[in-house]
C-alpha cells in the first residue's frame, strides 16, 4: 500500500486536492466518516467512540489508529490511501508510521496547504447560506443575482455561526497549535510538499498532480 496525508486549515481547499487524488485512484479516508460508520454499524469500537463523543470528549489515539488499521488490513495490499483529518497528533503520526511499515507500505507525500489566516477569514466570512434551502453563496466570489435573497426561492441569506470571523480565527488557532508538531515531524522526514492554497483551483490541482507524478 502507499499513502499520502493531507494537512491544511479549514477553508484552504482540501476538498479540491482530495478530488484530484481520488481521480488518481486514491481512496479518501476521513476519520470522521469512519467513526460515524462504526457507530452506525454498532461495533464495539463504535459504541466506545459514541460514548466519548456524547460526553464531548475526543476519541483516543488508540481507537482512531485501530480503526485505520482495520480498514487498511481489510483491503487489497496495492491500495492507495489519502488520509484527511488524520493524523491529528504526533502520537497518531508515529502510529501511522508503524502501521505503514508493518504492512511494508510507503508514506509518499504529506501535502501541506498553506493559506494566510486573513485570506481564509475573507473566504469563509463572506459565506452566506439560504435560510430555507441551504444554498451557499459568497458575498465576493459567488453573490446571489438578487442582492436580497436566494436565487432559488428569494429567502433570506444568513451567515452561519461557524462562519463568523471570531469562530474562524479560533478554529485557525486550534489548527495551528495541533498541526505545528506534525509539520516539524514530517519536514524532518523530508516528506512535506507545500502547496500555495491562495492560487486558483486550477493551479492548485496542477501543483498536486506534479507532486504525485
Ligand atoms: Zn434558497
Boltz pocket constraint, residues with backbone or C-beta under 6 A from the ligand:
constraints:
  - pocket:
      binder: B
      contacts: [[A, 130], [A, 131], [A, 132], [A, 133], [A, 134], [A, 135], [A, 150], [A, 151], [A, 152], [A, 153], [A, 154], [A, 155]]
      max_distance: 6.0
